[in-house]
Structures are given as C-alpha cells and as structure tokens.
Amino acid sequence: MTVSTLTAVLDSVLDQAVHRAGGVPGVVAMATDRDGNFYEGCAGLRELGAEPAMTLDSVFAIFSTTKALTGTCAMQLIEEGRLSLADPVRKYLPEFAELQVLDGFDAAGQPRTRPPQRDVTINDLFLHTSGLGYEFFSQDDLQYRTAKEIPTIVSCEFPSIRSVLLHDPGERWTYGVNIDWLGLVVEALRGKRLGEVMKERIFEPLGMADIGFTMSESMRARRVTIHERAANGALSPLPELVLPQPPAMDCGGHGLYATVGEYMKFIRMLLNDGAGPHGRVLRPETVALMARDGLGSLECTGWPTSIPSLANAGSFFPGVPKGWAYTFMTNRAPTPSGRPANSLAWAGLANSFYWIDRQTGIGGYWATQLLPFQDCVAYPQFVEFETAVYHHR
C-alpha cells in the first residue's frame, strides 16, 4: 500500500474516533519504524467548547506510559553494575522496610497488617509482583488509604506511595506504585531528581525537548485538557485537573507530560536496540533484557475498579495470555490486531496507549485525555489504529 493510502486509512480512524457517536474530544496518533515516523495525525479539539484544535505538538499527561522511561533509567544502573534485580529495595530505601502486608480489616474497618514473608526486590518492583497496588484498581488499597489518610497518588507526594502490600512478594502480579519506588531508587543512586536523570540520560541523547515532570511555559500553552465521561456517555472538560507543577516528587510511575512526537523517539530507541541519534541510551543486551517476560508461571491479568470515575474494569485482548517485562506488558501469543507474540505495550490512565514490536520493527502511540481509563471509544479506536497499521502498511 502506498504511503498516501495508508495515511488516508489512518486519518479515517482518527476522524471516526472524534466524530462517531460519543466520540473523544481529540486525539493524536503516530506510528514509526526503525528509521522514523511513517504516520503522524491529529483530529478534534484540545478542549470541548474551546477554540484550539488538536495539533501534532499538543502536550498530554502521559500517566503510566512514564513507567518505561523510569525502567530505562534503572536498567542503565544495572548496566553499570550499581544495581541488581536481586537487591532488596530496603538496601537503597530503608523506609521501604516499613511497608507491611494487609491481613484484612477489623470490625471497625481498621486494617490489620503483618510483615512480608520475604523482602521486596528490585525485580519485584519492575514486574509488579511486590504486592503494591493502586487505589483505583483495588478496594482493599482504597480502604487502607482511607483508614490511614494516605493521599491520592496524583498528589505526587512521597506519602502517596507509602501504602500497603496487598499480598506477599512474588505471590502474583498486581499493578501498582512499584515504579514510583523504582524511581526513588534511581534518585538515591544518582543523587539527583528523577527528571534530571531522565534529561541527561534519555532526553538529551534522543533529542527529546517537550517532555518533563514540570511543563515549560510553551508546553503549558499546548496542554490538552483532561475530560470526564459520565455514566450516560456525556463528556465534560476538567481544565483544573493538572498534576502539581512543579511536583513535590518526580513520580516515575505516572508523572510525565509530553508530546506524542517526543515519545516516538523513545519507542524508536527501543526498536533500534538502545541507539539514539545523539548517543546510545542502552546496550542491545539490556534492551533484550527489558523485553523479556519475567513473570514465569504468573500472568498479567485484567483489573477491577474501585473508583469508577477514574477507571473502568477491564483487560487488554481478553483470551490472549500476557506476561510482564521490564517495564511493559508483553503478549505471549499474537494479538487480533496483528501484533506478534512477545511485543511490548502499555497505557496511561487518561486513555493513551502504545505498542513496541521489536520483531517487525514498528511501534505506535495513541493519545487522548479522557477518564475513566479504557474508555468505550478511545480504547477500541486505538485497537482499530493498530490493526490498520498492520493490515494496510
């Protein structure tokens, strides 16, 4: 298929996402091979009821798609021999040893806790096997946080990640605040804020400018408003919903703002075995380690919801077995969209999604700003986008 035909097909997917019944306010999507982006598109508005149209350089809260960049910073320390997957987290962050395992609640609703059966390791943080959760994916975590008056993670404060282990380390995969703790390990070893480490060791080698935990004035002017979908499908802008600027803590699990174009440079680095235009970010063998499924007999499962306004319950490609790599979901079998087995992918809370297919040498990122997670339009249209890339390229 010609480039112009592929562009027309993908443009139509974005157009449908915005203009179908209940469509998203706006979207930016891009796809790349190892050499550069072969598709860049946008549709809709930055904010419903406002003038600015969505543009390719619009700035998004990328939430959990932050995680892979934090994982990259930690992998660089492993390359240097300064960090090991087997290390206990408390070796670098003594306060981590204070975290206990939740053992139910008493009649008054107060939590009962006990010590974990073993130390949580760096490997557990990477793989989400520590037992740490998120308040919007776990009723128990939400109840514990409420009882202990722990702030929400979007406060970007250290107390927000000092929650509870929902089970013993290594018992199962539970998605949670692990990578925020991993970011603190990076800070402890580098002696710098995580944002500074990312700037020196990822952003500059890859030529990434419009990305950071604190937005520049130019980025703020291009920020996309997060919207909320009500139970009846109606959409409302939430212009005041912005992560703290600057944050008290650079949250390695969810704190970055970025344009899609900047994230594509990171995806391309992984497609090119760690090489960037201005220097190498990772060794090829480290990228191979990052892409390895570490869960063994465990499985990356779907998720419930405990705060329906933030996240719908769901899963990705039900029926396709999934593992977890360092720090991505990996599909253990081909997906219906065309992604081969052992590809990498993940998502951000406000309905941004990416995939990295190192076998074929392509990847993509789909960005909207909409809650709750796994929106009934945004997510299916992302799947349509990915499917069209594979079937029409």
RAHU-V498757 format. One record per pair of residues at least 4 apart in sequence whose C-alpha atoms are under 7 Angstrom apart, sorted by the first residue. I is the first residue (numbers start at 0). GAP is how many residues later the second one is. Records with the same first field share a line. If there is no record, write none. Layout:
BEGIN
I = GAP ; GAP
END
This chain:
BEGIN
0 = 4 ; 5 ; 391 ; 392
1 = 4
2 = 4
3 = 4
4 = 4
5 = 4 ; 386 ; 387
6 = 4 ; 32
7 = 4
8 = 4
9 = 4 ; 375 ; 378
10 = 4 ; 30
11 = 4
12 = 4 ; 368 ; 371 ; 372
13 = 4 ; 13 ; 28 ; 29
14 = 4 ; 28
15 = 4
16 = 6 ; 7 ; 360 ; 361 ; 364
17 = 5 ; 6 ; 7 ; 8 ; 25 ; 26
18 = 4
21 = 211
22 = 354
23 = 353 ; 354
24 = 19 ; 20 ; 22 ; 23
25 = 17 ; 18 ; 19 ; 20 ; 28 ; 342
26 = 15 ; 16 ; 17 ; 340 ; 341
27 = 13 ; 14 ; 15 ; 28 ; 338 ; 339 ; 340
28 = 11 ; 12 ; 13 ; 336 ; 337 ; 338
29 = 7 ; 9 ; 10 ; 11 ; 334 ; 335 ; 336
30 = 6 ; 7 ; 8 ; 9 ; 332 ; 333 ; 334
31 = 4 ; 5 ; 6 ; 7 ; 330 ; 331 ; 332
32 = 4 ; 5 ; 328 ; 329 ; 330
33 = 234 ; 237 ; 238 ; 327 ; 328
40 = 15
41 = 12 ; 13 ; 14
42 = 11
43 = 9 ; 10
44 = 7 ; 8 ; 9
45 = 6 ; 7 ; 8 ; 178 ; 179
46 = 177 ; 178 ; 190
47 = 189
53 = 4
56 = 202
57 = 164 ; 165 ; 166 ; 201
58 = 160 ; 163 ; 164 ; 165 ; 198 ; 199 ; 200
59 = 163 ; 164 ; 197 ; 198 ; 199
60 = 195 ; 196 ; 197
61 = 4 ; 194 ; 195 ; 196 ; 286 ; 290
62 = 191 ; 192 ; 193 ; 285 ; 286
63 = 189 ; 190 ; 283 ; 284 ; 285
64 = 189 ; 281 ; 282 ; 283
65 = 4 ; 186 ; 187 ; 188 ; 189 ; 190
66 = 4 ; 112 ; 185 ; 186 ; 187 ; 260
67 = 4 ; 259 ; 260
68 = 4
69 = 4 ; 113 ; 182
70 = 4 ; 255 ; 256
71 = 4
72 = 4 ; 113 ; 125
73 = 4 ; 112
74 = 4
75 = 4 ; 206
76 = 4 ; 5 ; 6
77 = 4 ; 5 ; 6
84 = 36 ; 37 ; 38
85 = 35 ; 36 ; 37
86 = 34 ; 35
87 = 31 ; 32 ; 33 ; 34
88 = 4 ; 7 ; 31 ; 32 ; 33
89 = 4 ; 5 ; 6 ; 7
91 = 93 ; 96
92 = 92
98 = 65 ; 66
99 = 13 ; 14 ; 15 ; 16 ; 64 ; 65
100 = 12 ; 13 ; 14 ; 15 ; 63 ; 64 ; 65 ; 66 ; 67
101 = 9 ; 10 ; 11 ; 12 ; 62 ; 63 ; 64 ; 65
102 = 9 ; 10 ; 11
103 = 7 ; 8
104 = 4 ; 5 ; 6 ; 7
105 = 4 ; 5 ; 6
109 = 37
110 = 33
115 = 52
116 = 51
117 = 51
119 = 4 ; 10 ; 49
120 = 4
121 = 4
122 = 4
123 = 4 ; 5 ; 6 ; 46
124 = 4 ; 5 ; 53 ; 54 ; 57
125 = 52 ; 53 ; 200 ; 201
126 = 167 ; 197 ; 198 ; 199 ; 200
127 = 45 ; 46 ; 47 ; 48 ; 50
128 = 40 ; 41 ; 42 ; 43 ; 44 ; 45
129 = 35 ; 38 ; 39 ; 40
130 = 34 ; 35 ; 36 ; 37 ; 38 ; 43
131 = 32 ; 33 ; 34 ; 42 ; 44 ; 45 ; 46
132 = 5 ; 8 ; 33 ; 41 ; 42 ; 43 ; 44
133 = 4 ; 7 ; 41 ; 42 ; 43
134 = 4 ; 6 ; 7 ; 171
135 = 6 ; 169 ; 170 ; 171 ; 174 ; 175
136 = 166 ; 167 ; 168 ; 169
137 = 4 ; 166 ; 167 ; 168
138 = 4 ; 167
139 = 4
140 = 4
141 = 4
142 = 4
143 = 4
144 = 4 ; 5 ; 18
145 = 4
149 = 9 ; 10
150 = 4 ; 8 ; 9
151 = 8
152 = 7 ; 8
153 = 89
154 = 89
155 = 88 ; 91 ; 92 ; 93 ; 95
156 = 91 ; 92
157 = 91
160 = 16
166 = 4
171 = 126
172 = 125 ; 126 ; 127
176 = 4 ; 76
177 = 4
178 = 4 ; 73 ; 74
179 = 4 ; 71 ; 72 ; 73
180 = 4
181 = 4
182 = 4 ; 11 ; 68 ; 69
183 = 4
184 = 4
185 = 4 ; 8
186 = 4 ; 5 ; 6 ; 7
191 = 4 ; 5
192 = 4 ; 57
193 = 4 ; 56
194 = 4 ; 17 ; 18 ; 55
195 = 4
196 = 4
197 = 4 ; 5
198 = 4 ; 5
199 = 4
200 = 4 ; 80
201 = 4 ; 79
202 = 4 ; 5 ; 6
203 = 4
204 = 71 ; 72 ; 73 ; 74 ; 75 ; 76
205 = 59 ; 70 ; 71 ; 72
207 = 54
209 = 9 ; 48 ; 49 ; 52
210 = 45 ; 46 ; 47 ; 48 ; 51
211 = 44 ; 45 ; 46
212 = 37 ; 42 ; 43 ; 44
213 = 31 ; 32
214 = 4 ; 5 ; 42
215 = 4
216 = 4
217 = 4
218 = 4
223 = 145
224 = 12 ; 13 ; 14 ; 144
225 = 11 ; 12 ; 13 ; 15 ; 143 ; 144
226 = 8 ; 9 ; 10 ; 11 ; 142 ; 143 ; 144
227 = 7 ; 8 ; 9 ; 10 ; 142 ; 143 ; 144
228 = 4 ; 5 ; 6 ; 7 ; 142 ; 143
229 = 4 ; 5
249 = 5
250 = 4
257 = 4
258 = 4
259 = 4 ; 105
260 = 4
262 = 4
263 = 4
264 = 4
265 = 4
266 = 4 ; 89 ; 96
267 = 4
268 = 4 ; 5 ; 6 ; 7
269 = 4 ; 17
270 = 87 ; 90
272 = 10 ; 11 ; 14
273 = 6 ; 7 ; 8 ; 9 ; 10 ; 13
274 = 4 ; 5 ; 6 ; 7
275 = 4 ; 5
281 = 4 ; 5
282 = 4
283 = 4
284 = 4
285 = 4
286 = 4
287 = 4
289 = 35 ; 36 ; 37
290 = 34 ; 35 ; 53
291 = 33
292 = 30 ; 31 ; 32 ; 37
293 = 30 ; 31
294 = 4 ; 28 ; 29
298 = 23 ; 24
299 = 22 ; 23 ; 24
301 = 12 ; 13
302 = 10 ; 11 ; 12
303 = 9 ; 10
304 = 6 ; 7 ; 8
306 = 4
307 = 4 ; 64
308 = 62 ; 63
309 = 61 ; 62 ; 63
310 = 60 ; 61 ; 62 ; 63
311 = 60 ; 61 ; 62
316 = 18
319 = 11 ; 13 ; 15
320 = 10 ; 11 ; 12
321 = 7 ; 8 ; 9 ; 10
322 = 6 ; 7 ; 8 ; 9
323 = 4 ; 5 ; 6
324 = 4 ; 5
327 = 16 ; 17 ; 18
328 = 15 ; 16 ; 17
329 = 12 ; 13 ; 14 ; 15
330 = 10 ; 11 ; 12
331 = 9 ; 10
332 = 7 ; 8
333 = 4 ; 5 ; 6 ; 7
334 = 4 ; 5
336 = 46 ; 49 ; 50
337 = 49 ; 52
338 = 4 ; 18
342 = 13 ; 14 ; 15
343 = 11 ; 12 ; 13
344 = 9 ; 10 ; 11
345 = 7 ; 8 ; 9
346 = 4 ; 5 ; 6 ; 7
347 = 4 ; 5
348 = 24
349 = 18 ; 19 ; 20 ; 21 ; 22 ; 23
350 = 16 ; 17 ; 18 ; 19 ; 22 ; 23 ; 24 ; 27 ; 28
351 = 14 ; 15 ; 16
352 = 12 ; 13 ; 14
353 = 10 ; 11 ; 12
354 = 8 ; 9 ; 10
355 = 6 ; 7 ; 8
356 = 4 ; 5 ; 6
357 = 4
365 = 16
370 = 4
373 = 5
374 = 4
375 = 4
376 = 4
377 = 4
378 = 4
379 = 4
380 = 4
381 = 4
382 = 4
383 = 4
384 = 4
385 = 4
386 = 4
387 = 4
388 = 4
END
